[in-house]
């Protein structure tokens, strides 16, 4: 045994480099080892139960023990555990999954390109748009505009699109040609007295001035999550997407919707694009696509984008892009089954109802002295903690309140995530009314603990 609570924990510290973890602190505190899952709960290696209020990483839509998904994986493993899509090869699960995605897409889409992760999907989008713009004789149209606090992944191009300092600090990104405009968070960034509509006007004007100063002929695409997830669950202000899209259309700039978190029912509709009235040229989906039972993501492109790619690949004799795991049969089979379940069980409508319940429950915390803002849409939300409600100031350093509260929640048997001082809620789509209530009650207990500890209340 060692100073951690199991031999396995000691080996974890000895052998693993953890993502999103302070590597030195990890040697002190060791890991929380999750051993199994059941419904919306996970259990650690000491037998303690946690309600997973984050669906793992915003992704386990169907909970942690869906038998149909397990059986779909097993069936596919027994029939064809691997094959690829290179050089005109194909297989049924990737074909059927692509057909299903095109059928579900909220706007007409033409083709699907499958990848292993959301980051790879976003790198794929950047490369495909560069490739396409070369093909259509616009080799100078290569720049990307995204937003501060956006999250699009951590590979080189996707980390360049991401607008969060921890993903860029020390990593020599963003690459040249990637620009970030303001984060559409009214509570934090609106000027005194500015309405949501006025704030949206100002952000659309800012976008237009960046486009004009760089030269519209150099800007390839505008990139956005319909509702920003990892950057703090930021709900765009009213009329934001309508105004931003109008600017993009005016200058022939493609719109890419990163639906990695929003997709498949999270915001109350099948896609965030429907919730916020976005008509994208390209869409990226992942996470709830397979409930994360298998790693998989997809890029959907419309006809306009596809045509340029097709011509270029013909001229070169191949599309020189693809992963060993592109369209992996097991991942595709699980994703297809997952989408069938979401449709058959009408989980989008169900999650919208549970979402209303969760939003109403969280809204009751609005008057708490530590709560600055409660925001969200459907079954995704955040509560932002502040030490002073009128100045919106944090408790000495930003993030301290959030970290403490998430720790207390874990102690009380709930896993959530603190993004700075914002506590995120993203429970599985299958959560029952009682389970949503348990999330709310556990949050309430952790908030009381935090209030006492802070000495502010
Ligand atoms: N886009 C968004 C909106 C995401 O939330 C994420 C992951 N949190 C990604 C892209 C990257 O996906 P992955 O972690 O699978 O690379």
Boltz pocket constraint, residues with backbone or C-beta under 6 A from the ligand:
constraints:
  - pocket:
      binder: B
      contacts: [[A, 57], [A, 116], [A, 117], [A, 118], [A, 119], [A, 120], [A, 122], [A, 151], [A, 152], [A, 153], [A, 154], [A, 225], [A, 229], [A, 230], [A, 258], [A, 259], [A, 260], [A, 261], [A, 286]]
      max_distance: 6.0
